[in-house]
Amino acid sequence: MKLPIINHPLDLVIKGTTHHVTCTDLFDGGYGYYFDALFPKATQRKFSEGEQCGMPELGEQCLADFASYPQRDHQTVRFFIPKWS
């Protein structure tokens, strides 16, 4: 499995729409990997628990689950990639 690279662009496909983000952090969370994605200011996307997004650059079947908003600005979103994906 490929992982996002810190400070590199990444495309996330959310409900059929591609969003261009930048990976700002990546760490091992035990059962998988967490990464923080910085969305552009113009993106007004709100995520809910259990929401998933595709990451075609990392693998055709690679999915990431919304985890949290680690900062108050709602531009940085934390996702979780299970190790078995």
Jmol script that loads the backbone (N, CA, C; Angstrom):
load data "model"
ATOM      1  N   MET A   1       0.843  -1.173   0.000  1.00  0.00           N
ATOM      2  CA  MET A   1       0.000   0.000   0.000  1.00  0.00           C
ATOM      3  C   MET A   1       0.888   1.236   0.000  1.00  0.00           C
ATOM      4  N   LYS A   2       0.548   2.192  -0.849  1.00  0.00           N
ATOM      5  CA  LYS A   2       1.243   3.470  -0.866  1.00  0.00           C
ATOM      6  C   LYS A   2       0.590   4.396   0.162  1.00  0.00           C
ATOM      7  N   LEU A   3       1.371   5.315   0.690  1.00  0.00           N
ATOM      8  CA  LEU A   3       0.875   6.279   1.670  1.00  0.00           C
ATOM      9  C   LEU A   3       1.062   7.689   1.141  1.00  0.00           C
ATOM     10  N   PRO A   4       0.269   8.641   1.631  1.00  0.00           N
ATOM     11  CA  PRO A   4       0.472  10.040   1.232  1.00  0.00           C
ATOM     12  C   PRO A   4       1.862  10.513   1.662  1.00  0.00           C
ATOM     13  N   ILE A   5       2.398  11.469   0.949  1.00  0.00           N
ATOM     14  CA  ILE A   5       3.705  12.040   1.259  1.00  0.00           C
ATOM     15  C   ILE A   5       3.491  13.433   1.828  1.00  0.00           C
ATOM     16  N   ILE A   6       4.142  13.707   2.942  1.00  0.00           N
ATOM     17  CA  ILE A   6       3.990  15.007   3.614  1.00  0.00           C
ATOM     18  C   ILE A   6       4.449  16.123   2.679  1.00  0.00           C
ATOM     19  N   ASN A   7       3.664  17.208   2.661  1.00  0.00           N
ATOM     20  CA  ASN A   7       3.896  18.423   1.858  1.00  0.00           C
ATOM     21  C   ASN A   7       3.770  18.194   0.356  1.00  0.00           C
ATOM     22  N   HIS A   8       3.071  17.143  -0.048  1.00  0.00           N
ATOM     23  CA  HIS A   8       2.822  16.893  -1.461  1.00  0.00           C
ATOM     24  C   HIS A   8       1.317  16.924  -1.724  1.00  0.00           C
ATOM     25  N   PRO A   9       0.925  17.332  -2.931  1.00  0.00           N
ATOM     26  CA  PRO A   9      -0.502  17.354  -3.271  1.00  0.00           C
ATOM     27  C   PRO A   9      -1.070  15.940  -3.383  1.00  0.00           C
ATOM     28  N   LEU A  10      -2.365  15.844  -3.158  1.00  0.00           N
ATOM     29  CA  LEU A  10      -3.076  14.573  -3.182  1.00  0.00           C
ATOM     30  C   LEU A  10      -4.502  14.852  -3.629  1.00  0.00           C
ATOM     31  N   ASP A  11      -5.053  13.980  -4.434  1.00  0.00           N
ATOM     32  CA  ASP A  11      -6.445  14.109  -4.869  1.00  0.00           C
ATOM     33  C   ASP A  11      -7.317  13.183  -4.034  1.00  0.00           C
ATOM     34  N   LEU A  12      -8.379  13.741  -3.452  1.00  0.00           N
ATOM     35  CA  LEU A  12      -9.369  12.963  -2.717  1.00  0.00           C
ATOM     36  C   LEU A  12     -10.678  13.013  -3.497  1.00  0.00           C
ATOM     37  N   VAL A  13     -11.300  11.870  -3.689  1.00  0.00           N
ATOM     38  CA  VAL A  13     -12.574  11.810  -4.393  1.00  0.00           C
ATOM     39  C   VAL A  13     -13.664  11.607  -3.348  1.00  0.00           C
ATOM     40  N   ILE A  14     -14.508  12.634  -3.200  1.00  0.00           N
ATOM     41  CA  ILE A  14     -15.556  12.625  -2.188  1.00  0.00           C
ATOM     42  C   ILE A  14     -16.897  12.785  -2.889  1.00  0.00           C
ATOM     43  N   LYS A  15     -17.712  11.748  -2.819  1.00  0.00           N
ATOM     44  CA  LYS A  15     -19.025  11.721  -3.465  1.00  0.00           C
ATOM     45  C   LYS A  15     -18.946  12.126  -4.930  1.00  0.00           C
ATOM     46  N   GLY A  16     -17.933  11.572  -5.633  1.00  0.00           N
ATOM     47  CA  GLY A  16     -17.791  11.809  -7.057  1.00  0.00           C
ATOM     48  C   GLY A  16     -17.074  13.089  -7.452  1.00  0.00           C
ATOM     49  N   THR A  17     -16.716  13.924  -6.494  1.00  0.00           N
ATOM     50  CA  THR A  17     -16.024  15.176  -6.773  1.00  0.00           C
ATOM     51  C   THR A  17     -14.578  15.077  -6.315  1.00  0.00           C
ATOM     52  N   THR A  18     -13.664  15.490  -7.168  1.00  0.00           N
ATOM     53  CA  THR A  18     -12.235  15.454  -6.827  1.00  0.00           C
ATOM     54  C   THR A  18     -11.835  16.745  -6.133  1.00  0.00           C
ATOM     55  N   HIS A  19     -11.174  16.604  -4.994  1.00  0.00           N
ATOM     56  CA  HIS A  19     -10.670  17.750  -4.228  1.00  0.00           C
ATOM     57  C   HIS A  19      -9.149  17.642  -4.176  1.00  0.00           C
ATOM     58  N   HIS A  20      -8.473  18.741  -4.497  1.00  0.00           N
ATOM     59  CA  HIS A  20      -7.018  18.787  -4.446  1.00  0.00           C
ATOM     60  C   HIS A  20      -6.607  19.303  -3.070  1.00  0.00           C
ATOM     61  N   VAL A  21      -5.866  18.491  -2.330  1.00  0.00           N
ATOM     62  CA  VAL A  21      -5.448  18.835  -0.973  1.00  0.00           C
ATOM     63  C   VAL A  21      -3.932  18.650  -0.860  1.00  0.00           C
ATOM     64  N   THR A  22      -3.385  19.086   0.267  1.00  0.00           N
ATOM     65  CA  THR A  22      -1.978  18.874   0.571  1.00  0.00           C
ATOM     66  C   THR A  22      -1.877  18.089   1.862  1.00  0.00           C
ATOM     67  N   CYS A  23      -1.097  17.023   1.855  1.00  0.00           N
ATOM     68  CA  CYS A  23      -0.873  16.226   3.057  1.00  0.00           C
ATOM     69  C   CYS A  23       0.084  16.992   3.972  1.00  0.00           C
ATOM     70  N   THR A  24      -0.344  17.298   5.198  1.00  0.00           N
ATOM     71  CA  THR A  24       0.491  18.077   6.115  1.00  0.00           C
ATOM     72  C   THR A  24       1.075  17.244   7.248  1.00  0.00           C
ATOM     73  N   ASP A  25       0.543  16.039   7.483  1.00  0.00           N
ATOM     74  CA  ASP A  25       1.059  15.187   8.549  1.00  0.00           C
ATOM     75  C   ASP A  25       0.651  13.746   8.262  1.00  0.00           C
ATOM     76  N   LEU A  26       1.460  12.804   8.711  1.00  0.00           N
ATOM     77  CA  LEU A  26       1.180  11.385   8.530  1.00  0.00           C
ATOM     78  C   LEU A  26       1.780  10.642   9.712  1.00  0.00           C
ATOM     79  N   PHE A  27       0.987   9.778  10.351  1.00  0.00           N
ATOM     80  CA  PHE A  27       1.520   9.004  11.466  1.00  0.00           C
ATOM     81  C   PHE A  27       0.786   7.680  11.604  1.00  0.00           C
ATOM     82  N   ASP A  28       1.482   6.708  12.208  1.00  0.00           N
ATOM     83  CA  ASP A  28       0.953   5.364  12.412  1.00  0.00           C
ATOM     84  C   ASP A  28       0.032   5.383  13.621  1.00  0.00           C
ATOM     85  N   GLY A  29      -1.188   4.905  13.433  1.00  0.00           N
ATOM     86  CA  GLY A  29      -2.163   4.877  14.521  1.00  0.00           C
ATOM     87  C   GLY A  29      -2.443   3.472  15.028  1.00  0.00           C
ATOM     88  N   GLY A  30      -1.546   2.527  14.786  1.00  0.00           N
ATOM     89  CA  GLY A  30      -1.751   1.158  15.256  1.00  0.00           C
ATOM     90  C   GLY A  30      -2.424   0.297  14.206  1.00  0.00           C
ATOM     91  N   TYR A  31      -3.729   0.427  14.057  1.00  0.00           N
ATOM     92  CA  TYR A  31      -4.479  -0.359  13.077  1.00  0.00           C
ATOM     93  C   TYR A  31      -4.453   0.253  11.688  1.00  0.00           C
ATOM     94  N   GLY A  32      -3.882   1.436  11.581  1.00  0.00           N
ATOM     95  CA  GLY A  32      -3.825   2.112  10.297  1.00  0.00           C
ATOM     96  C   GLY A  32      -3.023   3.390  10.410  1.00  0.00           C
ATOM     97  N   TYR A  33      -3.131   4.201   9.389  1.00  0.00           N
ATOM     98  CA  TYR A  33      -2.385   5.450   9.330  1.00  0.00           C
ATOM     99  C   TYR A  33      -3.337   6.635   9.316  1.00  0.00           C
ATOM    100  N   TYR A  34      -2.992   7.656  10.051  1.00  0.00           N
ATOM    101  CA  TYR A  34      -3.736   8.911  10.034  1.00  0.00           C
ATOM    102  C   TYR A  34      -2.953   9.908   9.201  1.00  0.00           C
ATOM    103  N   PHE A  35      -3.655  10.702   8.434  1.00  0.00           N
ATOM    104  CA  PHE A  35      -2.986  11.797   7.740  1.00  0.00           C
ATOM    105  C   PHE A  35      -3.891  13.027   7.771  1.00  0.00           C
ATOM    106  N   ASP A  36      -3.242  14.185   7.822  1.00  0.00           N
ATOM    107  CA  ASP A  36      -3.960  15.453   7.816  1.00  0.00           C
ATOM    108  C   ASP A  36      -3.918  16.017   6.410  1.00  0.00           C
ATOM    109  N   ALA A  37      -5.083  16.427   5.923  1.00  0.00           N
ATOM    110  CA  ALA A  37      -5.197  17.000   4.586  1.00  0.00           C
ATOM    111  C   ALA A  37      -5.613  18.460   4.719  1.00  0.00           C
ATOM    112  N   LEU A  38      -4.870  19.334   4.082  1.00  0.00           N
ATOM    113  CA  LEU A  38      -5.180  20.761   4.087  1.00  0.00           C
ATOM    114  C   LEU A  38      -5.959  21.079   2.819  1.00  0.00           C
ATOM    115  N   PHE A  39      -7.210  21.492   2.996  1.00  0.00           N
ATOM    116  CA  PHE A  39      -8.076  21.860   1.882  1.00  0.00           C
ATOM    117  C   PHE A  39      -7.890  23.345   1.569  1.00  0.00           C
ATOM    118  N   PRO A  40      -8.112  23.763   0.320  1.00  0.00           N
ATOM    119  CA  PRO A  40      -8.046  25.187  -0.010  1.00  0.00           C
ATOM    120  C   PRO A  40      -9.113  25.971   0.751  1.00  0.00           C
ATOM    121  N   LYS A  41      -8.866  27.255   0.972  1.00  0.00           N
ATOM    122  CA  LYS A  41      -9.825  28.092   1.705  1.00  0.00           C
ATOM    123  C   LYS A  41     -11.191  28.133   1.031  1.00  0.00           C
ATOM    124  N   ALA A  42     -11.214  28.046  -0.288  1.00  0.00           N
ATOM    125  CA  ALA A  42     -12.478  28.127  -1.027  1.00  0.00           C
ATOM    126  C   ALA A  42     -13.372  26.902  -0.807  1.00  0.00           C
ATOM    127  N   THR A  43     -12.811  25.815  -0.323  1.00  0.00           N
ATOM    128  CA  THR A  43     -13.598  24.594  -0.101  1.00  0.00           C
ATOM    129  C   THR A  43     -14.369  24.709   1.209  1.00  0.00           C
ATOM    130  N   GLN A  44     -15.664  24.625   1.118  1.00  0.00           N
ATOM    131  CA  GLN A  44     -16.528  24.722   2.300  1.00  0.00           C
ATOM    132  C   GLN A  44     -17.161  23.372   2.598  1.00  0.00           C
ATOM    133  N   ARG A  45     -16.370  22.333   2.661  1.00  0.00           N
ATOM    134  CA  ARG A  45     -16.853  20.966   2.846  1.00  0.00           C
ATOM    135  C   ARG A  45     -16.896  20.616   4.324  1.00  0.00           C
ATOM    136  N   LYS A  46     -18.024  20.121   4.799  1.00  0.00           N
ATOM    137  CA  LYS A  46     -18.165  19.640   6.174  1.00  0.00           C
ATOM    138  C   LYS A  46     -18.262  18.121   6.128  1.00  0.00           C
ATOM    139  N   PHE A  47     -17.451  17.465   6.933  1.00  0.00           N
ATOM    140  CA  PHE A  47     -17.448  16.009   6.978  1.00  0.00           C
ATOM    141  C   PHE A  47     -18.218  15.519   8.190  1.00  0.00           C
ATOM    142  N   SER A  48     -18.778  14.331   8.049  1.00  0.00           N
ATOM    143  CA  SER A  48     -19.491  13.724   9.167  1.00  0.00           C
ATOM    144  C   SER A  48     -18.853  12.378   9.488  1.00  0.00           C
ATOM    145  N   GLU A  49     -19.121  11.871  10.665  1.00  0.00           N
ATOM    146  CA  GLU A  49     -18.544  10.608  11.126  1.00  0.00           C
ATOM    147  C   GLU A  49     -18.885   9.479  10.161  1.00  0.00           C
ATOM    148  N   GLY A  50     -17.879   8.681   9.829  1.00  0.00           N
ATOM    149  CA  GLY A  50     -18.077   7.543   8.950  1.00  0.00           C
ATOM    150  C   GLY A  50     -17.983   7.857   7.470  1.00  0.00           C
ATOM    151  N   GLU A  51     -17.826   9.113   7.109  1.00  0.00           N
ATOM    152  CA  GLU A  51     -17.733   9.485   5.702  1.00  0.00           C
ATOM    153  C   GLU A  51     -16.392   9.013   5.123  1.00  0.00           C
ATOM    154  N   GLN A  52     -16.430   8.515   3.890  1.00  0.00           N
ATOM    155  CA  GLN A  52     -15.226   7.984   3.256  1.00  0.00           C
ATOM    156  C   GLN A  52     -14.901   8.759   1.988  1.00  0.00           C
ATOM    157  N   CYS A  53     -13.622   8.681   1.608  1.00  0.00           N
ATOM    158  CA  CYS A  53     -13.198   9.272   0.347  1.00  0.00           C
ATOM    159  C   CYS A  53     -12.221   8.322  -0.328  1.00  0.00           C
ATOM    160  N   GLY A  54     -12.195   8.370  -1.640  1.00  0.00           N
ATOM    161  CA  GLY A  54     -11.268   7.560  -2.409  1.00  0.00           C
ATOM    162  C   GLY A  54      -9.976   8.318  -2.665  1.00  0.00           C
ATOM    163  N   MET A  55      -8.907   7.567  -2.829  1.00  0.00           N
ATOM    164  CA  MET A  55      -7.603   8.159  -3.127  1.00  0.00           C
ATOM    165  C   MET A  55      -6.989   7.400  -4.284  1.00  0.00           C
ATOM    166  N   PRO A  56      -7.391   7.710  -5.519  1.00  0.00           N
ATOM    167  CA  PRO A  56      -6.953   6.943  -6.682  1.00  0.00           C
ATOM    168  C   PRO A  56      -5.432   6.919  -6.873  1.00  0.00           C
ATOM    169  N   GLU A  57      -4.726   7.945  -6.424  1.00  0.00           N
ATOM    170  CA  GLU A  57      -3.265   7.990  -6.571  1.00  0.00           C
ATOM    171  C   GLU A  57      -2.578   6.915  -5.727  1.00  0.00           C
ATOM    172  N   LEU A  58      -3.215   6.500  -4.635  1.00  0.00           N
ATOM    173  CA  LEU A  58      -2.616   5.535  -3.720  1.00  0.00           C
ATOM    174  C   LEU A  58      -3.063   4.107  -3.995  1.00  0.00           C
ATOM    175  N   GLY A  59      -4.027   3.943  -4.854  1.00  0.00           N
ATOM    176  CA  GLY A  59      -4.545   2.619  -5.182  1.00  0.00           C
ATOM    177  C   GLY A  59      -6.009   2.723  -5.533  1.00  0.00           C
ATOM    178  N   GLU A  60      -6.428   1.926  -6.483  1.00  0.00           N
ATOM    179  CA  GLU A  60      -7.794   2.018  -6.972  1.00  0.00           C
ATOM    180  C   GLU A  60      -8.835   1.758  -5.873  1.00  0.00           C
ATOM    181  N   GLN A  61      -8.541   0.855  -4.967  1.00  0.00           N
ATOM    182  CA  GLN A  61      -9.483   0.513  -3.902  1.00  0.00           C
ATOM    183  C   GLN A  61      -9.155   1.188  -2.571  1.00  0.00           C
ATOM    184  N   CYS A  62      -8.221   2.124  -2.560  1.00  0.00           N
ATOM    185  CA  CYS A  62      -7.799   2.769  -1.312  1.00  0.00           C
ATOM    186  C   CYS A  62      -8.855   3.783  -0.851  1.00  0.00           C
ATOM    187  N   LEU A  63      -9.383   3.562   0.340  1.00  0.00           N
ATOM    188  CA  LEU A  63     -10.370   4.453   0.929  1.00  0.00           C
ATOM    189  C   LEU A  63      -9.846   4.990   2.257  1.00  0.00           C
ATOM    190  N   ALA A  64     -10.194   6.221   2.550  1.00  0.00           N
ATOM    191  CA  ALA A  64      -9.835   6.838   3.824  1.00  0.00           C
ATOM    192  C   ALA A  64     -11.126   7.265   4.517  1.00  0.00           C
ATOM    193  N   ASP A  65     -11.174   7.080   5.821  1.00  0.00           N
ATOM    194  CA  ASP A  65     -12.338   7.459   6.623  1.00  0.00           C
ATOM    195  C   ASP A  65     -12.073   8.797   7.310  1.00  0.00           C
ATOM    196  N   PHE A  66     -13.093   9.654   7.355  1.00  0.00           N
ATOM    197  CA  PHE A  66     -12.976  10.898   8.105  1.00  0.00           C
ATOM    198  C   PHE A  66     -12.754  10.553   9.575  1.00  0.00           C
ATOM    199  N   ALA A  67     -11.779  11.208  10.200  1.00  0.00           N
ATOM    200  CA  ALA A  67     -11.489  10.950  11.615  1.00  0.00           C
ATOM    201  C   ALA A  67     -11.861  12.150  12.486  1.00  0.00           C
ATOM    202  N   SER A  68     -11.372  13.340  12.139  1.00  0.00           N
ATOM    203  CA  SER A  68     -11.640  14.516  12.976  1.00  0.00           C
ATOM    204  C   SER A  68     -11.138  15.777  12.298  1.00  0.00           C
ATOM    205  N   TYR A  69     -11.398  16.886  12.965  1.00  0.00           N
ATOM    206  CA  TYR A  69     -10.815  18.172  12.598  1.00  0.00           C
ATOM    207  C   TYR A  69      -9.779  18.484  13.674  1.00  0.00           C
ATOM    208  N   PRO A  70      -8.470  18.289  13.399  1.00  0.00           N
ATOM    209  CA  PRO A  70      -7.458  18.495  14.433  1.00  0.00           C
ATOM    210  C   PRO A  70      -7.236  19.967  14.783  1.00  0.00           C
ATOM    211  N   GLN A  71      -7.734  20.879  13.950  1.00  0.00           N
ATOM    212  CA  GLN A  71      -7.604  22.307  14.214  1.00  0.00           C
ATOM    213  C   GLN A  71      -8.971  22.940  14.116  1.00  0.00           C
ATOM    214  N   ARG A  72      -9.110  24.130  14.618  1.00  0.00           N
ATOM    215  CA  ARG A  72     -10.416  24.795  14.653  1.00  0.00           C
ATOM    216  C   ARG A  72     -10.838  25.406  13.325  1.00  0.00           C
ATOM    217  N   ASP A  73      -9.941  25.523  12.368  1.00  0.00           N
ATOM    218  CA  ASP A  73     -10.237  26.246  11.136  1.00  0.00           C
ATOM    219  C   ASP A  73     -11.074  25.481  10.108  1.00  0.00           C
ATOM    220  N   HIS A  74     -11.252  24.211  10.259  1.00  0.00           N
ATOM    221  CA  HIS A  74     -12.003  23.335   9.351  1.00  0.00           C
ATOM    222  C   HIS A  74     -11.378  23.241   7.970  1.00  0.00           C
ATOM    223  N   GLN A  75     -10.168  23.771   7.781  1.00  0.00           N
ATOM    224  CA  GLN A  75      -9.445  23.584   6.526  1.00  0.00           C
ATOM    225  C   GLN A  75      -8.595  22.326   6.599  1.00  0.00           C
ATOM    226  N   THR A  76      -8.158  21.963   7.797  1.00  0.00           N
ATOM    227  CA  THR A  76      -7.356  20.764   7.991  1.00  0.00           C
ATOM    228  C   THR A  76      -8.267  19.647   8.489  1.00  0.00           C
ATOM    229  N   VAL A  77      -8.252  18.540   7.771  1.00  0.00           N
ATOM    230  CA  VAL A  77      -9.117  17.412   8.093  1.00  0.00           C
ATOM    231  C   VAL A  77      -8.240  16.177   8.275  1.00  0.00           C
ATOM    232  N   ARG A  78      -8.503  15.397   9.316  1.00  0.00           N
ATOM    233  CA  ARG A  78      -7.741  14.178   9.582  1.00  0.00           C
ATOM    234  C   ARG A  78      -8.518  12.976   9.060  1.00  0.00           C
ATOM    235  N   PHE A  79      -7.819  12.129   8.317  1.00  0.00           N
ATOM    236  CA  PHE A  79      -8.397  10.907   7.752  1.00  0.00           C
ATOM    237  C   PHE A  79      -7.631   9.704   8.268  1.00  0.00           C
ATOM    238  N   PHE A  80      -8.267   8.547   8.205  1.00  0.00           N
ATOM    239  CA  PHE A  80      -7.683   7.281   8.660  1.00  0.00           C
ATOM    240  C   PHE A  80      -7.704   6.285   7.505  1.00  0.00           C
ATOM    241  N   ILE A  81      -6.544   5.652   7.259  1.00  0.00           N
ATOM    242  CA  ILE A  81      -6.441   4.600   6.245  1.00  0.00           C
ATOM    243  C   ILE A  81      -6.133   3.295   6.975  1.00  0.00           C
ATOM    244  N   PRO A  82      -7.046   2.322   6.973  1.00  0.00           N
ATOM    245  CA  PRO A  82      -6.760   1.028   7.639  1.00  0.00           C
ATOM    246  C   PRO A  82      -5.585   0.326   6.967  1.00  0.00           C
ATOM    247  N   LYS A  83      -4.790  -0.395   7.736  1.00  0.00           N
ATOM    248  CA  LYS A  83      -3.626  -1.083   7.185  1.00  0.00           C
ATOM    249  C   LYS A  83      -4.012  -2.203   6.232  1.00  0.00           C
ATOM    250  N   TRP A  84      -5.204  -2.722   6.327  1.00  0.00           N
ATOM    251  CA  TRP A  84      -5.613  -3.824   5.456  1.00  0.00           C
ATOM    252  C   TRP A  84      -6.160  -3.335   4.125  1.00  0.00           C
ATOM    253  N   SER A  85      -6.190  -2.000   3.846  1.00  0.00           N
ATOM    254  CA  SER A  85      -6.693  -1.537   2.547  1.00  0.00           C
ATOM    255  C   SER A  85      -5.672  -1.726   1.466  1.00  0.00           C
TER     256      SER A  85
END
end "model"
wireframe off; spacefill off
backbone 0.3
color backbone group
